Amino acid sequence: MARDDAKTSPLVLALSWMVVLIPLGWGVVQSVAKSLPLFAGETAPAEALPDDDNEGRAGERSIAVDDRPGVTATP
């Protein structure tokens, strides 16, 4: 197997890594920014939660039921 000793230009190498790292870095920043509210530790008071009166009990949240055939939900 013959080996080609041609060297890659440092400029081409740098540009190639930038093509990979810029979108990757942008995605990481967006993921971190959108996940920060998950770790903020703030919870909404019970009064601020939406009131679902599916079963007539105020203050309790209901579980969504999937209406597809063959799918059953257990509380």
C-alpha positions in Angstrom: 0.0 0.0 0.0 1.6 3.2 -1.1 1.6 6.1 1.3 1.0 9.7 0.0 3.2 12.0 2.0 1.4 15.2 0.9 0.7 17.3 3.9 -2.6 19.0 4.6 -2.4 22.8 4.7 -2.9 24.2 8.2 -5.4 26.6 6.8 -7.6 23.8 5.4 -7.3 21.9 8.6 -8.3 25.0 10.7 -11.2 25.7 8.4 -12.4 22.1 8.5 -12.4 22.1 12.3 -14.2 25.4 12.4 -16.9 23.9 10.2 -17.4 21.2 12.8 -16.9 23.1 16.0 -19.0 26.2 15.3 -22.3 24.4 14.9 -21.4 22.0 17.7 -20.6 24.9 20.1 -23.8 26.7 19.1 -25.8 23.5 19.8 -24.2 23.1 23.2 -24.9 26.7 24.2 -28.5 26.4 23.1 -28.9 23.1 25.0 -27.5 24.6 28.2 -29.6 27.7 27.9 -32.8 25.7 27.5 -32.0 23.4 30.3 -31.2 26.1 32.9 -34.9 26.4 33.9 -34.9 22.7 34.8 -32.2 23.3 37.4 -33.3 26.7 38.7 -35.0 25.1 41.7 -38.1 27.3 41.5 -41.4 25.6 41.6 -44.8 27.0 40.8 -47.2 27.4 43.7 -50.3 25.0 43.6 -52.5 28.0 42.8 -50.6 28.7 39.7 -51.0 25.2 38.2 -53.7 24.8 35.6 -56.9 23.5 37.0 -58.2 20.4 35.3 -61.7 19.5 36.5 -61.8 16.2 34.7 -62.7 14.4 37.9 -64.1 17.4 39.8 -61.3 17.7 42.3 -59.9 21.2 42.6 -56.2 21.5 43.0 -55.3 18.0 41.6 -53.7 17.6 38.2 -55.1 14.9 36.0 -53.2 12.4 34.0 -53.6 12.6 30.2 -55.1 9.4 28.8 -54.1 8.1 25.4 -57.2 7.3 23.3 -55.5 5.1 20.8 -56.8 1.5 20.5 -54.9 -1.0 22.6 -53.3 1.6 24.8 -54.3 1.5 28.5 -53.3 3.9 31.2 -52.9 3.0 34.8 -52.7 5.7 37.5 
